[in-house]
Amino acid sequence: MPKIRTHKGTQKRFRVTGTGKVMRRSAFQSHMLEHKSAKRKRNFARPQPVAGGDLAAIRRDAPKLGA
């Protein structure tokens, strides 16, 4: 059997918390920031939990994440 390879892009984009939740960065924070409120931009900075439907693909791509 070949070794299981971790998808490096997935490994760089996702982190697992101590309780096992997979966290991601927010989208929509790179441009056109003038019309976005300060509260909205501030909340973009915090990691967001990954939606349940995407967890299987992340676990398949990066099984060693601990997800």
C-alpha distance (Angstrom), angle and dihedral (degrees) to the residues before:
residue distance angle dihedral
M1 . . .
P2 3.81 . .
K3 3.76 120.8 .
I4 3.80 119.0 -90.6
R5 3.79 108.5 -108.6
T6 3.79 123.6 -149.9
H7 3.81 115.8 -134.8
K8 3.80 100.3 -120.1
G9 3.81 94.7 -152.3
T10 3.79 90.0 56.2
Q11 3.78 91.5 46.1
K12 3.81 91.2 54.7
R13 3.81 95.9 46.1
F14 3.80 101.8 48.2
R15 3.80 135.8 53.5
V16 3.79 130.3 -171.3
T17 3.78 120.8 -135.9
G18 3.77 124.6 -138.8
T19 3.80 90.0 -98.8
G20 3.81 91.9 52.6
K21 3.82 101.2 -102.7
V22 3.81 115.7 143.1
M23 3.80 111.3 -131.7
R24 3.81 130.2 -161.2
R25 3.80 138.1 -174.7
S26 3.79 120.3 -101.1
A27 3.79 123.6 -105.7
F28 3.83 126.3 -135.9
Q29 3.79 96.5 48.8
S30 3.79 103.0 107.7
H31 3.82 106.6 74.0
M32 3.82 145.2 7.4
L33 3.78 89.5 42.8
E34 3.83 95.6 151.5
H35 3.79 95.4 83.3
K36 3.81 96.0 41.5
S37 3.78 116.4 94.0
A38 3.79 121.4 -113.5
K39 3.80 89.9 -116.4
R40 3.80 91.5 53.4
K41 3.82 92.6 48.6
R42 3.79 90.9 47.0
N43 3.80 91.1 52.8
F44 3.82 90.9 51.0
A45 3.80 88.2 65.3
R46 3.79 93.7 62.9
P47 3.80 120.8 81.4
Q48 3.80 116.0 -106.7
P49 3.81 127.2 -147.4
V50 3.79 116.1 -106.2
A51 3.81 116.9 -109.7
G52 3.78 115.2 -104.3
G53 3.78 94.2 -117.7
D54 3.80 91.6 60.4
L55 3.80 97.9 49.1
A56 3.80 96.0 85.0
A57 3.81 92.7 56.1
I58 3.81 92.0 47.4
R59 3.80 92.1 49.2
R60 3.81 90.2 49.3
D61 3.81 93.0 49.9
A62 3.80 96.3 43.6
P63 3.81 111.3 22.4
K64 3.80 91.9 164.2
L65 3.82 93.2 60.5
G66 3.76 88.1 90.0
A67 3.78 91.7 -120.7
